[in-house]
Amino acid sequence: MIDTLRLAQNGLLTAFLVAAIVTDWRWTRIPNYLTLPGILIGLALAAFAGWGVPGLGGLLDHVVATGAAFFLCYPMYALGWMKAGDVKLLMAVGALRGTSFLLAAGLYGSLLGGLLAIVLIVSRRLIPPEQPQRGGVRTVLKSSIPYGVALGAGGLVALLLDVAGA
């Protein structure tokens, strides 16, 4: 039997990650109106459903994951290695799925981020500059690396592996 709440949670997480990927790729930012509801809805679902690590309680695990994402990523934000939207994206992933999922999504996102960085660096050297365009591939090629794209894709990989039982 499929757990209806888990199905809803996975659907919300998928929609959230896809929206974050699209906005970060197109405009190189992940807006608060996307991340903050993700955090609040994730914590509300955890409180309602009681998901989480046995002994800690569902809500506590998700609060810990949200806080851990903030405290681990804030130094990278302060150094300019991540943008605030990337930090809040990981906080929302932690709020929606908890600590163990956050670690998996962060690992896959980091690996995909390295790959994306290599691809963009090579592309920037191979593709000649043209007239600047608002949004799309040209914007991404001329700007910083949209790390939210990799983090969102890492979250989707973690979700697919979780649903597949791997």
DSSP file (Angstrom, degrees, kcal/mol; ACC not computed):
  #  RESIDUE AA STRUCTURE BP1 BP2  ACC     N-H-->O    O-->H-N    N-H-->O    O-->H-N    TCO  KAPPA ALPHA  PHI   PSI    X-CA   Y-CA   Z-CA
    1    1 A M              0   0    0      0, 0.0     2,-0.4     0, 0.0     0, 0.0   0.000 360.0 360.0 360.0 133.8    0.0    0.0    0.0
    2    2 A I        -     0   0    0      1,-0.1     2,-0.7     2,-0.0     3,-0.1  -0.641 360.0-122.9 -81.6 129.8    1.3    3.4   -1.0
    3    3 A D     >  -     0   0    0     -2,-0.4     4,-2.4     1,-0.2     5,-0.2  -0.629  19.1-153.8 -72.6 114.0    1.6    5.9    1.9
    4    4 A T  H  > S+     0   0    0     -2,-0.7     4,-2.3     1,-0.2     5,-0.2   0.879  92.2  49.8 -61.6 -40.4   -0.5    8.8    0.7
    5    5 A L  H  > S+     0   0    0      2,-0.2     4,-2.6     1,-0.2    -1,-0.2   0.897 110.8  49.3 -66.8 -38.5    1.4   11.4    2.8
    6    6 A R  H  > S+     0   0    0      2,-0.2     4,-2.7     1,-0.2    -2,-0.2   0.898 110.5  51.7 -66.2 -38.6    4.7   10.1    1.5
    7    7 A L  H  X S+     0   0    0     -4,-2.4     4,-2.2     2,-0.2    -2,-0.2   0.918 111.5  46.6 -62.6 -43.3    3.4   10.3   -2.1
    8    8 A A  H  X S+     0   0    0     -4,-2.3     4,-2.6     2,-0.2    -2,-0.2   0.908 112.1  51.2 -64.2 -41.7    2.3   13.9   -1.5
    9    9 A Q  H  X S+     0   0    0     -4,-2.6     4,-2.7     1,-0.2    -2,-0.2   0.924 110.8  47.7 -61.7 -45.2    5.6   14.7    0.1
   10   10 A N  H  X S+     0   0    0     -4,-2.7     4,-2.5     2,-0.2    -1,-0.2   0.883 111.6  51.0 -64.6 -38.2    7.5   13.3   -2.9
   11   11 A G  H  X S+     0   0    0     -4,-2.2     4,-2.4     2,-0.2    -2,-0.2   0.919 112.0  46.3 -64.3 -43.9    5.3   15.2   -5.3
   12   12 A L  H  X S+     0   0    0     -4,-2.6     4,-2.7     2,-0.2    -2,-0.2   0.912 112.8  50.1 -64.0 -42.7    5.9   18.5   -3.5
   13   13 A L  H  X S+     0   0    0     -4,-2.7     4,-2.8    -5,-0.2     5,-0.2   0.917 111.1  49.3 -62.4 -43.1    9.6   17.8   -3.3
   14   14 A T  H  X S+     0   0    0     -4,-2.5     4,-2.6     2,-0.2     5,-0.2   0.943 113.1  45.8 -61.2 -48.6    9.7   17.1   -7.0
   15   15 A A  H  X S+     0   0    0     -4,-2.4     4,-2.4     1,-0.2    -2,-0.2   0.909 114.0  49.8 -61.6 -42.1    7.8   20.2   -8.0
   16   16 A F  H  X S+     0   0    0     -4,-2.7     4,-2.3     2,-0.2    -2,-0.2   0.931 112.6  45.9 -62.1 -47.3    9.9   22.3   -5.6
   17   17 A L  H  X S+     0   0    0     -4,-2.8     4,-2.5     2,-0.2    -2,-0.2   0.903 112.9  49.5 -66.2 -41.2   13.2   21.0   -7.0
   18   18 A V  H  X S+     0   0    0     -4,-2.6     4,-2.6    -5,-0.2    -1,-0.2   0.924 112.0  48.8 -63.8 -43.3   12.1   21.4  -10.6
   19   19 A A  H  X S+     0   0    0     -4,-2.4     4,-2.5    -5,-0.2     5,-0.2   0.901 111.9  49.2 -62.6 -40.3   11.0   24.9  -10.0
   20   20 A A  H  X S+     0   0    0     -4,-2.3     4,-2.4     2,-0.2     5,-0.2   0.907 111.2  49.5 -65.3 -41.6   14.3   25.7   -8.2
   21   21 A I  H  X S+     0   0    0     -4,-2.5     4,-2.3     2,-0.2     5,-0.2   0.940 113.2  46.4 -61.5 -47.5   16.3   24.2  -11.1
   22   22 A V  H  X S+     0   0    0     -4,-2.6     4,-2.7     1,-0.2     5,-0.3   0.932 115.0  44.9 -63.9 -47.2   14.3   26.2  -13.7
   23   23 A T  H  X S+     0   0    0     -4,-2.5     4,-2.6     1,-0.2     6,-0.8   0.892 115.0  47.7 -67.6 -37.6   14.6   29.5  -11.9
   24   24 A D  H  X S+     0   0    0     -4,-2.4     4,-1.3    -5,-0.2    -1,-0.2   0.894 115.3  45.5 -70.5 -37.1   18.2   29.2  -11.1
   25   25 A W  H  < S+     0   0    0     -4,-2.3    -2,-0.2    -5,-0.2    -1,-0.2   0.929 121.3  37.5 -68.3 -44.7   19.1   28.2  -14.6
   26   26 A R  H  < S+     0   0    0     -4,-2.7   110,-0.2    -5,-0.2    -2,-0.2   0.913 138.0  13.0 -77.2 -43.2   17.0   30.9  -16.2
   27   27 A W  H  < S-     0   0    0     -4,-2.6    -3,-0.2     2,-0.3    -2,-0.2   0.343  93.3-123.1-118.2   5.4   17.6   33.8  -13.8
   28   28 A T  S  < S+     0   0    0     -4,-1.3     2,-0.3    -5,-0.3    -4,-0.2   0.853  81.7  88.7  49.0  42.3   20.6   32.5  -11.7
   29   29 A R        -     0   0    0     -6,-0.8    -2,-0.3    -9,-0.1    -1,-0.2  -0.972  65.8-144.2-158.3 152.6   18.6   33.0   -8.5
   30   30 A I        -     0   0    0     -2,-0.3    58,-0.1    -6,-0.1   -10,-0.1  -0.962  33.9-135.7-118.7 110.3   16.2   31.0   -6.3
   31   31 A P    >>  -     0   0    0      0, 0.0     4,-1.9     0, 0.0     3,-1.5  -0.211  12.4-122.0 -74.0 156.4   13.6   33.3   -4.9
   32   32 A N  H 3> S+     0   0    0      1,-0.3     4,-2.3     2,-0.2    -2,-0.0   0.831 109.1  67.7 -61.2 -33.9   12.3   33.4   -1.3
   33   33 A Y  H 34 S+     0   0    0      1,-0.2    -1,-0.3     2,-0.2    -3,-0.0   0.648 109.0  39.2 -66.3 -10.2    8.7   32.8   -2.5
   34   34 A L  H <> S+     0   0    0     -3,-1.5     4,-1.1     3,-0.1    -2,-0.2   0.816 120.8  39.3 -98.0 -46.8    9.9   29.4   -3.5
   35   35 A T  H  X S+     0   0    0     -4,-1.9     4,-2.1     2,-0.2     5,-0.2   0.910 109.9  54.9 -76.6 -42.9   12.2   28.4   -0.7
   36   36 A L  H  X S+     0   0    0     -4,-2.3     4,-2.4     1,-0.2     5,-0.2   0.914 109.3  46.6 -64.1 -44.0   10.5   29.7    2.3
   37   37 A P  H  > S+     0   0    0      0, 0.0     4,-3.1     0, 0.0     5,-0.3   0.872 109.5  57.3 -62.5 -33.0    7.2   27.9    1.7
   38   38 A G  H  X S+     0   0    0     -4,-1.1     4,-2.0     2,-0.2    -2,-0.2   0.915 109.2  44.8 -60.6 -42.0    9.2   24.7    1.0
   39   39 A I  H  X S+     0   0    0     -4,-2.1     4,-2.2     2,-0.2     5,-0.2   0.947 116.9  44.5 -65.5 -49.0   10.8   25.0    4.5
   40   40 A L  H  X S+     0   0    0     -4,-2.4     4,-2.3     1,-0.2    -2,-0.2   0.910 115.2  46.6 -65.5 -43.6    7.4   25.7    6.2
   41   41 A I  H  X S+     0   0    0     -4,-3.1     4,-2.8     2,-0.2     5,-0.2   0.905 111.5  52.9 -65.7 -40.7    5.5   23.0    4.3
   42   42 A G  H  X S+     0   0    0     -4,-2.0     4,-2.0    -5,-0.3    -2,-0.2   0.924 111.9  44.1 -60.6 -45.2    8.2   20.5    5.0
   43   43 A L  H  X S+     0   0    0     -4,-2.2     4,-2.2     2,-0.2    -1,-0.2   0.876 113.3  51.8 -68.3 -36.8    8.2   21.1    8.7
   44   44 A A  H  X S+     0   0    0     -4,-2.3     4,-2.4     2,-0.2    -2,-0.2   0.919 110.5  48.0 -65.6 -42.8    4.4   21.1    8.8
   45   45 A L  H  X S+     0   0    0     -4,-2.8     4,-2.9     2,-0.2     5,-0.3   0.896 111.0  51.3 -63.8 -39.3    4.3   17.8    7.0
   46   46 A A  H  X S+     0   0    0     -4,-2.0     4,-2.0    49,-0.2     5,-0.4   0.906 112.1  46.3 -64.2 -41.1    6.9   16.3    9.4
   47   47 A A  H  < S+     0   0    0     -4,-2.2    -2,-0.2     2,-0.2    -1,-0.2   0.899 116.9  44.7 -67.0 -40.3    4.9   17.5   12.4
   48   48 A F  H  < S+     0   0    0     -4,-2.4    -2,-0.2    -5,-0.2    -1,-0.2   0.908 122.1  34.4 -70.7 -43.0    1.7   16.1   11.0
   49   49 A A  H  < S-     0   0    0     -4,-2.9    -2,-0.2    -5,-0.2    -3,-0.2   0.715  93.6-133.6 -91.3 -22.1    3.0   12.8    9.7
   50   50 A G     <  +     0   0    0     -4,-2.0     8,-0.2    -5,-0.3    -3,-0.1   0.798  44.4 163.0  74.0  27.2    5.5   11.9   12.4
   51   51 A W        +     0   0    0     -5,-0.4     2,-0.3    -6,-0.3    11,-0.2  -0.388  24.1  72.9 -72.6 156.9    8.2   10.9    9.9
   52   52 A G  S    S-     0   0    0      9,-0.1     6,-0.2     8,-0.1     7,-0.1  -0.853  81.8 -20.0 140.6-169.0   11.8   10.7   11.0
   53   53 A V  S >> S-     0   0    0      4,-0.4     3,-1.8    -2,-0.3     4,-1.6  -0.567  70.5-107.2 -75.0 129.3   14.4    8.8   13.0
   54   54 A P  T 34 S+     0   0    0      0, 0.0    -1,-0.1     0, 0.0    -3,-0.0  -0.324 105.6  21.7 -57.9 136.1   12.9    6.5   15.6
   55   55 A G  T 34 S+     0   0    0      1,-0.1    -2,-0.0    -3,-0.0     3,-0.0   0.015 119.1  63.0  94.8 -28.7   13.5    8.0   19.1
   56   56 A L  T <4 S-     0   0    0     -3,-1.8     4,-0.3     2,-0.0    -1,-0.1   0.744 100.4-126.6 -96.0 -28.2   13.9   11.5   17.8
   57   57 A G     X  -     0   0    0     -4,-1.6     4,-1.8     3,-0.1    -4,-0.4   0.147  23.0 -90.8  88.6 146.9   10.5   12.1   16.4
   58   58 A G  H  > S+     0   0    0     -6,-0.2     4,-1.8     1,-0.2     5,-0.2   0.911 121.9  48.8 -60.9 -47.3    9.8   13.2   12.8
   59   59 A L  H  > S+     0   0    0    -13,-0.3     4,-2.6     1,-0.2     5,-0.2   0.912 109.3  52.3 -64.1 -42.1    9.6   16.9   13.4
   60   60 A L  H  > S+     0   0    0     -4,-0.3     4,-2.8     1,-0.2    -1,-0.2   0.910 108.1  51.4 -61.4 -42.7   12.9   17.0   15.4
   61   61 A D  H  X S+     0   0    0     -4,-1.8     4,-2.2   -10,-0.2    -1,-0.2   0.906 113.1  45.3 -59.8 -42.0   14.8   15.2   12.6
   62   62 A H  H  X S+     0   0    0     -4,-1.8     4,-2.3   -11,-0.2    -2,-0.2   0.856 112.6  50.2 -73.2 -35.6   13.5   17.6   10.0
   63   63 A V  H  X S+     0   0    0     -4,-2.6     4,-2.7     2,-0.2     5,-0.2   0.919 111.5  49.3 -65.7 -42.9   14.3   20.6   12.2
   64   64 A V  H  X S+     0   0    0     -4,-2.8     4,-2.9    -5,-0.2    -2,-0.2   0.915 111.3  49.5 -61.4 -43.1   17.8   19.3   12.8
   65   65 A A  H  X S+     0   0    0     -4,-2.2     4,-2.3    29,-0.2    -1,-0.2   0.907 111.4  48.9 -63.2 -41.8   18.2   18.8    9.0
   66   66 A T  H  X S+     0   0    0     -4,-2.3     4,-1.8    28,-0.3    -2,-0.2   0.934 115.1  44.0 -63.3 -46.2   17.0   22.3    8.3
   67   67 A G  H  X S+     0   0    0     -4,-2.7     4,-2.9     2,-0.2     5,-0.2   0.892 112.0  52.8 -65.5 -40.4   19.4   23.8   10.9
   68   68 A A  H  X S+     0   0    0     -4,-2.9     4,-2.6     1,-0.2     5,-0.3   0.906 107.1  52.6 -63.0 -41.5   22.3   21.6    9.8
   69   69 A A  H  X S+     0   0    0     -4,-2.3     4,-1.9    -5,-0.2    -1,-0.2   0.923 112.9  45.5 -59.9 -43.0   21.8   22.8    6.2
   70   70 A F  H  X S+     0   0    0     -4,-1.8     4,-2.6     1,-0.2    -2,-0.2   0.965 115.8  43.7 -64.1 -52.0   22.0   26.4    7.3
   71   71 A F  H  < S+     0   0    0     -4,-2.9    -2,-0.2     1,-0.2    -1,-0.2   0.806 117.4  45.5 -69.3 -29.1   25.0   26.0    9.6
   72   72 A L  H  < S+     0   0    0     -4,-2.6     4,-0.4    -5,-0.2    -1,-0.2   0.831 121.0  37.9 -79.7 -32.1   27.0   23.9    7.2
   73   73 A C  H  X S+     0   0    0     -4,-1.9     4,-2.0    -5,-0.3     3,-0.4   0.722  96.6  78.4 -93.4 -22.5   26.2   26.2    4.2
   74   74 A Y  H  X S+     0   0    0     -4,-2.6     4,-3.0     1,-0.2     5,-0.2   0.899  91.7  53.3 -57.3 -43.0   26.3   29.6    5.8
   75   75 A P  H  > S+     0   0    0      0, 0.0     4,-1.7     0, 0.0    -1,-0.2   0.894 109.0  50.1 -59.0 -36.3   30.1   29.7    5.8
   76   76 A M  H  4>S+     0   0    0     -3,-0.4     5,-2.6    -4,-0.4     6,-1.2   0.861 111.6  48.6 -69.0 -34.0   30.2   29.0    2.1
   77   77 A Y  H ><5S+     0   0    0     -4,-2.0     3,-1.4     4,-0.2    -1,-0.2   0.925 109.5  52.1 -66.3 -45.1   27.6   31.7    1.5
   78   78 A A  H 3<5S+     0   0    0     -4,-3.0    -2,-0.2     1,-0.3    -1,-0.2   0.825 110.1  49.0 -62.2 -32.0   29.7   34.1    3.6
   79   79 A L  T 3<5S-     0   0    0     -4,-1.7    -1,-0.3    -5,-0.2    -2,-0.2   0.519 118.0-113.3 -84.1  -5.7   32.8   33.3    1.5
   80   80 A G  T < 5S+     0   0    0     -3,-1.4    -3,-0.2    -4,-0.3    -2,-0.1   0.604  86.3 117.1  85.0  12.2   30.8   33.9   -1.7
   81   81 A W  S   <S+     0   0    0     -5,-2.6     2,-0.3    -6,-0.2    -4,-0.2   0.745  79.2  27.5 -84.1 -24.1   30.9   30.2   -2.8
   82   82 A M  S    S-     0   0    0     -6,-1.2    -2,-0.2    -9,-0.1     2,-0.2  -0.927  78.8-125.5-131.3 156.3   27.1   29.8   -2.6
   83   83 A K    >>  -     0   0    0     -2,-0.3     4,-1.6     1,-0.1     3,-0.5  -0.620  31.8-107.9 -95.8 164.0   24.2   32.2   -3.0
   84   84 A A  H 3> S+     0   0    0      1,-0.2     4,-2.5    -2,-0.2     5,-0.2   0.857 118.6  57.9 -60.7 -36.5   21.5   32.6   -0.3
   85   85 A G  H 3> S+     0   0    0      1,-0.2     4,-2.1     2,-0.2    -1,-0.2   0.857 103.3  53.2 -63.1 -34.9   19.0   30.8   -2.5
   86   86 A D  H <> S+     0   0    0     -3,-0.5     4,-2.0     2,-0.2    -1,-0.2   0.907 109.5  48.6 -65.0 -41.7   21.2   27.7   -2.6
   87   87 A V  H  X S+     0   0    0     -4,-1.6     4,-2.0     1,-0.2    -2,-0.2   0.937 113.5  45.9 -63.2 -47.0   21.4   27.6    1.2
   88   88 A K  H  X S+     0   0    0     -4,-2.5     4,-2.3     1,-0.2    -1,-0.2   0.816 107.3  59.3 -68.9 -29.4   17.7   28.0    1.5
   89   89 A L  H  X S+     0   0    0     -4,-2.1     4,-2.1    -5,-0.2    -1,-0.2   0.948 108.5  44.0 -60.5 -48.2   17.2   25.3   -1.1
   90   90 A L  H  X S+     0   0    0     -4,-2.0     4,-2.3     1,-0.2    -2,-0.2   0.854 110.8  55.3 -66.8 -33.7   19.1   22.8    1.0
   91   91 A M  H  X S+     0   0    0     -4,-2.0     4,-2.3     2,-0.2    -1,-0.2   0.907 108.7  48.2 -62.8 -40.7   17.2   24.0    4.1
   92   92 A A  H  X S+     0   0    0     -4,-2.3     4,-2.5     2,-0.2    -2,-0.2   0.889 109.3  52.3 -67.7 -38.9   13.9   23.2    2.3
   93   93 A V  H  X S+     0   0    0     -4,-2.1     4,-2.3     2,-0.2     5,-0.4   0.926 111.5  47.6 -61.2 -43.9   15.2   19.8    1.2
   94   94 A G  H  X S+     0   0    0     -4,-2.3     4,-2.2     1,-0.2   -28,-0.3   0.897 112.1  49.5 -62.8 -40.8   16.1   19.1    4.9
   95   95 A A  H  < S+     0   0    0     -4,-2.3   -49,-0.2     1,-0.2    -2,-0.2   0.875 115.0  44.4 -65.9 -37.2   12.7   20.3    6.1
   96   96 A L  H  < S+     0   0    0     -4,-2.5    -2,-0.2    -5,-0.1    -1,-0.2   0.848 133.2  11.7 -77.4 -34.5   10.9   18.2    3.5
   97   97 A R  H  < S-     0   0    0     -4,-2.3     4,-0.4     1,-0.2    -3,-0.2   0.558  97.4-125.1-128.0  -9.0   12.8   14.9    3.9
   98   98 A G     X  -     0   0    0     -4,-2.2     4,-2.1    -5,-0.4    -1,-0.2  -0.288  43.8 -45.8  94.3-177.7   15.1   15.0    7.0
   99   99 A T  H  > S+     0   0    0      1,-0.2     4,-2.3     2,-0.2     5,-0.2   0.911 126.5  46.6 -64.6 -51.9   18.7   14.4    7.8
  100  100 A S  H  > S+     0   0    0      1,-0.2     4,-1.9     2,-0.2    -1,-0.2   0.897 115.3  47.0 -64.6 -39.1   19.6   11.3    5.9
  101  101 A F  H  > S+     0   0    0     -4,-0.4     4,-3.1     2,-0.2     5,-0.3   0.904 109.8  54.4 -67.0 -40.2   17.9   12.4    2.7
  102  102 A L  H  X S+     0   0    0     -4,-2.1     4,-2.8     1,-0.2    -2,-0.2   0.909 107.7  50.1 -58.9 -43.0   19.6   15.8    3.0
  103  103 A L  H  X S+     0   0    0     -4,-2.3     4,-2.2     2,-0.2    -1,-0.2   0.919 113.2  45.5 -63.0 -43.4   23.0   14.2    3.2
  104  104 A A  H  X S+     0   0    0     -4,-1.9     4,-2.7     2,-0.2     5,-0.3   0.942 114.9  47.0 -64.8 -47.3   22.4   12.1    0.1
  105  105 A A  H  X S+     0   0    0     -4,-3.1     4,-2.7     1,-0.2    -2,-0.2   0.895 112.5  50.6 -62.5 -39.9   20.9   15.0   -1.9
  106  106 A G  H  X S+     0   0    0     -4,-2.8     4,-2.3    -5,-0.3    -1,-0.2   0.894 110.8  48.8 -64.3 -40.3   23.9   17.2   -0.8
  107  107 A L  H  X S+     0   0    0     -4,-2.2     4,-2.2     2,-0.2    -2,-0.2   0.953 115.0  43.0 -64.2 -50.2   26.4   14.6   -1.9
  108  108 A Y  H  X S+     0   0    0     -4,-2.7     4,-2.6     1,-0.2     5,-0.2   0.899 114.3  52.0 -63.9 -39.5   24.8   14.0   -5.3
  109  109 A G  H  X S+     0   0    0     -4,-2.7     4,-2.2    -5,-0.3    -1,-0.2   0.883 108.8  50.3 -63.4 -38.9   24.3   17.8   -5.7
  110  110 A S  H  X S+     0   0    0     -4,-2.3     4,-2.0     2,-0.2    -2,-0.2   0.916 111.7  47.5 -65.3 -43.1   28.0   18.4   -5.0
  111  111 A L  H  X S+     0   0    0     -4,-2.2     4,-1.9     1,-0.2    -2,-0.2   0.930 114.7  45.6 -63.7 -44.7   29.1   15.8   -7.5
  112  112 A L  H  X S+     0   0    0     -4,-2.6     4,-2.8     1,-0.2    -1,-0.2   0.838 109.1  57.5 -67.9 -31.4   26.8   17.2  -10.1
  113  113 A G  H  X S+     0   0    0     -4,-2.2     4,-2.4     2,-0.2    -1,-0.2   0.895 105.6  49.4 -64.2 -40.6   28.0   20.7   -9.3
  114  114 A G  H  X S+     0   0    0     -4,-2.0     4,-2.0     2,-0.2    -2,-0.2   0.915 112.8  47.3 -63.1 -43.0   31.5   19.8  -10.0
  115  115 A L  H  X S+     0   0    0     -4,-1.9     4,-2.4     2,-0.2    -2,-0.2   0.921 112.1  49.8 -63.9 -44.4   30.5   18.3  -13.3
  116  116 A L  H  X S+     0   0    0     -4,-2.8     4,-2.8     1,-0.2     5,-0.2   0.897 108.7  53.3 -61.6 -40.5   28.4   21.3  -14.2
  117  117 A A  H  X S+     0   0    0     -4,-2.4     4,-2.5     2,-0.2    -1,-0.2   0.920 109.6  47.8 -60.9 -44.2   31.3   23.6  -13.3
  118  118 A I  H  X S+     0   0    0     -4,-2.0     4,-2.4     2,-0.2     5,-0.2   0.934 112.9  48.4 -62.3 -46.1   33.6   21.7  -15.7
  119  119 A V  H  X S+     0   0    0     -4,-2.4     4,-2.6     1,-0.2    -2,-0.2   0.920 114.2  45.8 -61.5 -44.9   31.0   21.8  -18.5
  120  120 A L  H  X S+     0   0    0     -4,-2.8     4,-2.6     2,-0.2    -1,-0.2   0.888 111.5  51.3 -68.7 -38.2   30.4   25.5  -18.1
  121  121 A I  H  X S+     0   0    0     -4,-2.5     4,-1.1    -5,-0.2    -1,-0.2   0.932 114.1  44.0 -63.6 -44.7   34.1   26.4  -17.8
  122  122 A V  H  X S+     0   0    0     -4,-2.4     4,-1.8    -5,-0.2     3,-0.4   0.917 113.9  51.2 -64.7 -43.2   34.8   24.5  -21.1
  123  123 A S  H  X S+     0   0    0     -4,-2.6     4,-2.9     1,-0.2    -2,-0.2   0.887 105.6  55.3 -62.4 -39.6   31.7   26.0  -22.7
  124  124 A R  H  < S+     0   0    0     -4,-2.6    -1,-0.2     1,-0.2    -2,-0.2   0.811 111.6  44.7 -64.1 -29.1   32.8   29.5  -21.8
  125  125 A R  H  < S+     0   0    0     -4,-1.1    -1,-0.2    -3,-0.4    -2,-0.2   0.796 119.0  41.1 -83.5 -29.4   36.1   28.9  -23.5
  126  126 A L  H  < S+     0   0    0     -4,-1.8    -2,-0.2    -5,-0.1    -3,-0.2   0.821 101.2  71.6 -89.7 -33.3   34.6   27.3  -26.6
  127  127 A I  S  < S-     0   0    0     -4,-2.9     3,-0.1    -5,-0.2    -1,-0.1  -0.751  82.1-129.8 -91.5 122.3   31.6   29.4  -27.3
  128  128 A P        -     0   0    0      0, 0.0     2,-0.1     0, 0.0    -2,-0.1  -0.361  31.7 -98.7 -68.7 148.2   32.4   32.9  -28.7
  129  129 A P        +     0   0    0      0, 0.0     2,-0.2     0, 0.0     9,-0.0  -0.395  48.2 173.5 -67.6 142.8   30.7   35.8  -26.9
  130  130 A E        -     0   0    0      1,-0.1     3,-0.1    -2,-0.1    -3,-0.0  -0.591  47.5 -44.2-128.5-167.8   27.6   37.3  -28.6
  131  131 A Q  S    S-     0   0    0     -2,-0.2    -1,-0.1     1,-0.1     2,-0.1  -0.438  70.5-107.1 -61.3 134.5   25.0   39.8  -27.7
  132  132 A P        -     0   0    0      0, 0.0     2,-0.3     0, 0.0    -1,-0.1  -0.419  37.0-161.6 -66.4 139.3   23.9   39.4  -24.1
  133  133 A Q        -     0   0    0     -2,-0.1     2,-0.7     2,-0.1    -3,-0.0  -0.862  23.1-112.5-118.0 154.8   20.5   37.9  -23.7
  134  134 A R  S    S-     0   0    0     -2,-0.3  -107,-0.1     4,-0.1     4,-0.1  -0.800  83.2 -13.4 -89.1 114.2   18.2   38.0  -20.6
  135  135 A G  S  > S+     0   0    0     -2,-0.7     4,-0.5     1,-0.2     3,-0.3   0.036  97.1  66.4  83.5 165.5   17.9   34.4  -19.3
  136  136 A G  H  > S-     0   0    0   -110,-0.2     4,-1.8     1,-0.2     3,-0.2  -0.303 102.5 -32.0  84.8-165.3   18.8   31.1  -20.9
  137  137 A V  H  > S+     0   0    0      1,-0.2     4,-2.7     2,-0.2     5,-0.2   0.872 131.1  55.8 -63.0 -42.3   22.1   29.6  -21.9
  138  138 A R  H  > S+     0   0    0     -3,-0.3     4,-1.4     1,-0.2    -1,-0.2   0.903 107.8  49.5 -60.5 -41.6   23.9   32.8  -22.7
  139  139 A T  H  X S+     0   0    0     -4,-0.5     4,-0.8     1,-0.2     3,-0.3   0.929 112.8  47.1 -62.3 -44.6   23.2   34.3  -19.3
  140  140 A V  H >< S+     0   0    0     -4,-1.8     3,-0.7     1,-0.2    -2,-0.2   0.896 110.0  52.7 -64.5 -40.7   24.4   31.1  -17.6
  141  141 A L  H 3< S+     0   0    0     -4,-2.7    -1,-0.2     1,-0.2    -2,-0.2   0.780 114.4  42.7 -67.1 -25.2   27.5   31.0  -19.7
  142  142 A K  H 3< S+     0   0    0     -4,-1.4    -1,-0.2    -3,-0.3    -2,-0.2   0.499 113.3  56.0 -98.3  -4.6   28.4   34.6  -18.8
  143  143 A S  S << S-     0   0    0     -4,-0.8  -115,-0.0    -3,-0.7    -3,-0.0  -0.403  97.3 -62.7-115.9-170.4   27.6   34.4  -15.1
  144  144 A S        -     0   0    0      1,-0.1    -1,-0.3    -2,-0.1    -2,-0.1  -0.173  69.9 -78.9 -67.0 169.9   28.5   32.4  -12.0
  145  145 A I        -     0   0    0      1,-0.1     2,-1.9    -4,-0.0     3,-0.1  -0.596  40.0-128.1 -75.3 125.3   27.8   28.7  -11.9
  146  146 A P    >>  +     0   0    0      0, 0.0     3,-1.5     0, 0.0     4,-0.8  -0.517  33.0 177.0 -76.1  84.2   24.1   28.1  -11.0
  147  147 A Y  H 3> S+     0   0    0     -2,-1.9     4,-2.7     1,-0.3     5,-0.2   0.756  71.3  69.3 -64.4 -25.8   24.8   25.7   -8.2
  148  148 A G  H 3> S+     0   0    0      1,-0.2     4,-2.7     2,-0.2    -1,-0.3   0.818  93.4  58.9 -61.6 -29.9   21.1   25.4   -7.4
  149  149 A V  H <> S+     0   0    0     -3,-1.5     4,-2.3     2,-0.2    -1,-0.2   0.944 110.0  41.5 -62.2 -47.5   20.7   23.5  -10.7
  150  150 A A  H  X S+     0   0    0     -4,-0.8     4,-2.6     2,-0.2    -2,-0.2   0.902 115.4  49.9 -67.9 -41.3   23.2   20.9   -9.5
  151  151 A L  H  X S+     0   0    0     -4,-2.7     4,-2.0     2,-0.2    -2,-0.2   0.910 112.6  47.5 -64.6 -41.4   21.7   20.8   -6.0
  152  152 A G  H  X S+     0   0    0     -4,-2.7     4,-2.1     2,-0.2    -2,-0.2   0.914 112.7  48.3 -64.7 -43.1   18.2   20.4   -7.3
  153  153 A A  H  X S+     0   0    0     -4,-2.3     4,-2.4    -5,-0.2    -2,-0.2   0.890 109.7  53.5 -64.2 -38.5   19.3   17.7   -9.7
  154  154 A G  H  X S+     0   0    0     -4,-2.6     4,-2.4     1,-0.2    -1,-0.2   0.885 107.7  51.1 -62.0 -38.8   21.1   16.0   -6.8
  155  155 A G  H  X S+     0   0    0     -4,-2.0     4,-2.2     2,-0.2    -2,-0.2   0.887 109.5  49.8 -64.1 -39.5   17.9   16.1   -4.9
  156  156 A L  H  X S+     0   0    0     -4,-2.1     4,-2.7     2,-0.2    -2,-0.2   0.893 110.3  50.2 -66.8 -39.1   16.0   14.5   -7.8
  157  157 A V  H  X S+     0   0    0     -4,-2.4     4,-2.5     2,-0.2     5,-0.2   0.937 111.6  48.2 -62.1 -46.4   18.6   11.8   -8.0
  158  158 A A  H  X S+     0   0    0     -4,-2.4     4,-2.1     1,-0.2    -2,-0.2   0.889 112.5  49.4 -61.4 -39.1   18.3   11.1   -4.3
  159  159 A L  H  X S+     0   0    0     -4,-2.2     4,-2.9     2,-0.2     5,-0.2   0.920 110.3  49.6 -66.9 -44.1   14.5   11.0   -4.6
  160  160 A L  H  X S+     0   0    0     -4,-2.7     4,-2.3     1,-0.2     6,-0.2   0.917 113.0  46.9 -61.0 -43.0   14.6    8.6   -7.6
  161  161 A L  H  X>S+     0   0    0     -4,-2.5     5,-2.3     2,-0.2     4,-0.6   0.876 112.9  50.0 -66.3 -36.8   17.0    6.3   -5.7
  162  162 A D  H ><5S+     0   0    0     -4,-2.1     3,-0.6    -5,-0.2    -2,-0.2   0.929 112.8  45.2 -66.4 -45.6   14.8    6.5   -2.6
  163  163 A V  H 3<5S+     0   0    0     -4,-2.9    -2,-0.2     1,-0.2    -1,-0.2   0.869 112.3  52.3 -66.5 -36.2   11.6    5.7   -4.5
  164  164 A A  H 3<5S-     0   0    0     -4,-2.3    -1,-0.2    -5,-0.2    -2,-0.2   0.621 113.8-120.3 -74.8 -12.0   13.4    2.8   -6.4
  165  165 A G  T <<5       0   0    0     -4,-0.6    -3,-0.2    -3,-0.6    -2,-0.1   0.654 360.0 360.0  83.6  14.8   14.5    1.4   -3.0
  166  166 A A      <       0   0    0     -5,-2.3    -4,-0.2    -6,-0.2    -5,-0.1   0.463 360.0 360.0 -81.9 360.0   18.2    1.7   -3.8
